[in-house]
Amino acid sequence: MTACLPHVVRLIAKLLLAVAVAVAVALPLAAHAQPASAPMPGFGVMVHYLPDKQSIGEIRRFDVEAFAATLAEMRVSHLILTLGQNSGQYIAPNAALEVLCPASAANRPPRDLPLEIGRALRSRGISLILYLPFRAPQADRALMDCLGDVSEQEPPPARFIAAWSSVIRDWSQRYGALASGWWFDGTYNTKGITPAGWDMLCSAARAGATNRWLAFNAGEGAERFSAKSAPCQNLMAGEYMQPPPHLTGPPSELVLHVLTPLTASWGRDAPARFTAVQLRAWIADASAARGLFTLDMPIDAAGRFVPAHVALIKSVTAASKP
């Protein structure tokens, strides 16, 4: 009997969490929820900061103040920050995930980097948008099984929707008004998600702040960058590897957004592939449409940008400043 106690405790914890999720979905958003400051239309930056399980200790090296100061120098309106991607490694603790999948807790650092970054950005008038895959980490089989997920190419099981909503809700409430939005990647197959399932996910994404940008990415290119993949989506995901010379979105209820890497691929330290003239035109087009234009830019383990990239962007935004 004594040997079974840890299993029983974990089971009870999971049941309590499931009840809490159900209650949260059934009730209106908490009275303490505050509206987040939505990003002002204009230019922003995305970073793929993704330490793996072997190098998570490097998170201690990240210089938040220097990182935020450089973003301010580049005159950005918003930052899209990766909480994690498909390795199963996330850059912040999550109480719901640690209850559901206790073994995975060792893969998360005690430092809450998004919280520190959010506070540093707020003091500089820059909005924070959090990045997270729409599905469980596809390269971590154990965590996928624990959360009840399958391949992202298949419809998500109801059990996974409930579990993942609780994880999203935990981060949403933790960051509150510091988080102006969510950018969910890999929204490839939503078949079978019920209205109640969407309510659960959308409520979780808005927990702690009711006025957030919500983008759900169905894929890259002209046909998919502007797709509406979720009922609560209000911002185009915008993924576009080769944007057209002038940014215009198809008629849509979604806010225009175009997201593209400054270099040859996402997070790659390489020369910029766009000229200052191109970047000025895209930023101007996005601002005229009251939309967003976001460049993915590489950083190192300490959060430092490539100096040549910073110089290019500073020259572009200085010329674009009204």
C-alpha positions in Angstrom: 0.0 0.0 0.0 2.7 2.5 0.9 4.4 2.0 -2.5 1.2 3.0 -4.2 0.9 6.4 -2.4 2.8 8.5 -4.9 0.7 7.1 -7.7 -2.5 7.9 -5.7 -1.3 11.4 -4.9 -0.6 12.1 -8.6 -4.0 10.7 -9.6 -5.8 12.9 -7.1 -3.8 16.0 -8.2 -4.8 15.3 -11.9 -8.4 14.9 -10.9 -8.3 18.2 -9.0 -6.7 20.0 -11.9 -9.4 18.6 -14.3 -12.1 19.9 -12.0 -10.4 23.3 -11.9 -10.2 23.5 -15.7 -13.9 22.5 -16.1 -14.9 25.2 -13.6 -12.7 27.8 -15.3 -14.3 27.1 -18.7 -17.8 27.1 -17.3 -17.5 30.5 -15.5 -16.7 33.9 -17.0 -13.2 35.2 -16.9 -12.0 36.0 -13.4 -12.9 39.4 -12.1 -9.2 40.3 -11.6 -8.5 39.8 -15.3 -7.1 42.9 -16.8 -7.0 44.0 -20.5 -3.6 43.7 -22.0 -2.2 46.6 -24.1 -2.5 45.4 -27.7 0.5 46.1 -29.8 0.4 49.3 -31.7 0.4 48.8 -35.5 3.9 48.8 -37.0 7.1 47.0 -36.7 8.1 44.1 -34.4 10.7 41.4 -33.9 10.4 37.7 -33.2 13.2 35.7 -31.7 13.6 31.9 -31.7 15.2 31.5 -28.2 15.0 27.7 -27.8 17.6 26.2 -25.4 17.3 22.4 -25.4 17.3 20.1 -22.4 21.1 19.8 -22.4 21.7 23.5 -22.4 18.9 24.9 -20.3 21.4 26.1 -17.8 22.4 28.7 -20.3 19.2 30.6 -19.5 21.1 32.1 -16.6 23.3 33.9 -19.2 20.4 35.8 -20.8 20.8 39.5 -20.3 17.2 40.8 -20.1 18.0 44.5 -19.8 20.5 44.5 -22.6 18.0 42.6 -24.8 15.1 45.0 -24.1 17.4 48.0 -24.5 18.4 46.8 -28.0 14.7 46.3 -29.0 14.0 49.8 -27.8 16.9 51.1 -29.9 15.4 49.4 -32.9 12.1 51.2 -32.2 10.0 48.0 -32.2 6.3 48.0 -31.2 6.2 44.3 -30.2 8.2 41.2 -29.5 7.1 37.6 -30.3 8.9 35.3 -27.8 9.2 31.5 -27.9 8.1 29.8 -24.7 9.1 26.6 -26.3 8.7 24.6 -29.5 8.8 20.8 -30.2 11.7 19.6 -28.0 9.6 19.5 -24.8 11.8 22.2 -23.3 10.1 25.4 -22.1 11.8 28.5 -20.8 9.5 29.1 -17.9 7.9 26.9 -15.1 4.3 25.9 -15.5 2.3 24.5 -12.5 -0.4 22.8 -14.6 2.2 21.0 -16.7 4.1 19.9 -13.6 0.9 18.4 -12.1 -0.1 16.7 -15.3 3.3 15.4 -16.2 5.6 15.5 -13.1 8.6 13.8 -14.8 8.8 16.8 -17.2 9.4 19.3 -14.4 13.2 18.6 -14.5 13.2 20.1 -18.0 12.1 23.6 -16.9 14.3 26.2 -15.3 13.5 28.0 -12.0 14.1 31.3 -13.8 11.0 32.8 -15.3 12.5 34.5 -18.3 9.3 35.6 -20.0 8.2 37.3 -16.8 11.5 39.3 -16.6 11.3 40.1 -20.3 7.7 41.2 -20.1 8.5 43.6 -17.3 11.5 45.0 -19.1 9.5 45.5 -22.2 6.5 47.2 -20.4 8.9 49.8 -19.0 9.9 50.6 -22.6 6.4 50.6 -24.1 6.9 47.4 -26.1 4.3 44.7 -26.2 4.9 41.0 -25.6 3.3 38.2 -27.7 4.0 34.7 -26.5 4.7 31.9 -29.0 3.7 28.3 -28.4 2.9 25.3 -30.6 -0.8 24.5 -30.9 0.0 20.9 -30.1 2.1 19.0 -27.6 5.9 18.9 -28.4 6.2 16.6 -31.4 9.8 15.5 -30.6 9.0 14.5 -27.0 7.1 11.2 -27.2 6.8 10.8 -23.4 5.3 14.3 -23.0 2.9 13.8 -25.9 1.7 10.6 -24.4 1.3 12.2 -21.0 -0.8 15.0 -22.4 -2.9 12.6 -24.6 -1.8 14.0 -27.9 -1.0 12.4 -31.3 0.7 13.7 -34.5 -0.1 17.3 -35.3 -1.2 16.1 -38.7 -4.1 14.3 -37.0 -7.1 15.8 -35.2 -6.4 16.6 -31.6 -8.0 14.3 -29.0 -10.5 15.9 -26.5 -8.3 14.7 -23.6 -5.4 16.7 -25.1 -7.5 19.8 -25.6 -8.4 19.8 -21.9 -4.9 19.2 -20.8 -3.2 21.8 -23.1 -5.9 24.4 -22.2 -4.9 24.1 -18.6 -1.2 24.6 -19.5 -2.0 27.7 -21.6 -4.2 29.0 -18.9 -1.4 28.7 -16.3 0.9 30.9 -18.4 -1.9 33.3 -19.4 -2.7 34.0 -15.8 0.9 34.1 -14.7 1.8 36.9 -17.2 -1.6 38.7 -17.2 -1.4 42.2 -18.7 2.3 41.7 -19.5 1.2 39.4 -22.4 -0.5 41.3 -25.2 -1.1 38.2 -27.3 -0.5 34.6 -28.3 0.9 33.2 -31.5 0.1 29.5 -31.8 2.1 27.6 -34.4 1.2 24.3 -36.2 -2.6 24.7 -36.4 -2.7 22.2 -39.2 -5.6 20.0 -38.2 -8.5 21.2 -36.2 -11.0 18.7 -37.4 -13.2 17.4 -34.5 -12.6 20.2 -32.1 -16.0 20.9 -30.6 -17.4 24.3 -29.7 -16.8 23.5 -26.1 -13.2 22.6 -26.9 -12.6 25.9 -28.7 -14.2 27.7 -25.8 -11.8 26.0 -23.5 -8.7 26.9 -25.6 -9.9 30.5 -26.3 -10.8 31.1 -22.7 -7.4 29.9 -21.6 -5.6 32.2 -24.1 -7.5 35.2 -22.7 -7.1 34.3 -19.0 -5.6 37.1 -17.1 -6.1 39.7 -19.9 -9.2 39.9 -22.0 -7.9 42.0 -24.9 -5.2 40.0 -26.5 -4.1 39.4 -30.1 -4.6 35.7 -30.9 -3.0 34.2 -34.0 -3.2 30.6 -35.1 -0.8 29.6 -37.8 -2.1 27.2 -40.4 1.1 27.4 -42.5 3.3 29.6 -44.7 2.6 31.4 -47.9 0.1 33.5 -49.8 -2.9 31.1 -49.3 -2.4 30.5 -45.6 -0.8 33.5 -44.0 -4.2 35.2 -43.6 -6.3 32.2 -42.8 -8.6 32.2 -39.8 -8.0 28.9 -38.0 -9.8 29.4 -34.7 -13.1 31.2 -33.8 -11.3 33.5 -31.4 -8.5 34.5 -33.8 -8.2 38.2 -34.5 -4.7 38.5 -35.9 -3.3 37.0 -39.1 -0.6 34.5 -38.3 1.3 36.1 -41.2 4.0 33.5 -41.9 5.4 34.5 -45.4 8.9 33.5 -46.4 8.9 35.7 -49.5 6.5 38.6 -48.9 5.3 40.5 -52.0 6.7 44.0 -52.7 3.7 45.6 -51.1 1.8 44.2 -48.2 -1.9 43.8 -48.7 -4.1 41.2 -47.1 -7.3 39.7 -48.6 -10.6 41.1 -47.3 -10.7 39.7 -43.8 -11.9 40.4 -40.3 -8.4 39.7 -39.0 -5.8 42.4 -38.5 -3.1 42.3 -41.2 0.2 40.7 -40.1 3.2 39.5 -42.0 6.0 37.6 -40.3 9.2 36.7 -42.1 12.8 35.9 -41.2 15.4 38.6 -41.8 17.9 35.9 -42.8 17.6 32.8 -44.9 15.6 30.9 -42.2 14.1 31.1 -38.7 16.7 32.1 -36.1 19.7 31.6 -38.4 22.7 33.7 -37.8 23.4 34.8 -41.4 23.5 38.0 -43.5 20.2 39.9 -43.9 18.4 39.0 -47.1 16.4 42.2 -47.4 17.5 45.8 -48.1 16.6 48.9 -46.1 14.4 50.0 -49.0 12.4 46.8 -48.8 12.0 46.9 -45.1 10.9 50.6 -45.1 8.2 49.8 -47.6 6.8 46.8 -45.7 6.8 48.8 -42.4 5.0 51.7 -44.1 2.5 49.3 -45.7 1.7 47.6 -42.4 1.3 50.9 -40.6 -1.0 52.3 -43.3 -3.2 49.2 -42.9 -3.0 49.5 -39.1 -1.4 46.1 -39.1 1.8 44.5 -38.0 5.1 43.6 -39.8 7.4 41.3 -37.8 10.9 40.2 -38.6 12.4 37.1 -37.1 16.0 37.9 -36.0 18.7 35.6 -34.5 20.1 36.1 -31.0 22.8 34.3 -29.1 22.4 32.5 -25.7 22.9 35.8 -23.9 20.1 37.5 -25.8 22.4 39.6 -28.0 21.4 40.4 -31.6 23.8 40.4 -34.5 25.3 44.0 -34.6 25.0 44.3 -38.4 21.3 43.4 -38.1 20.7 46.0 -35.4 22.5 48.7 -37.4 20.3 47.9 -40.4 17.0 48.0 -38.5 18.0 51.2 -36.7 18.6 52.9 -40.0 15.3 51.7 -41.3 13.1 52.7 -38.3 14.9 56.0 -37.9 13.9 56.9 -41.5 10.4 55.5 -41.0 9.8 57.4 -37.8 7.2 60.1 -38.4 
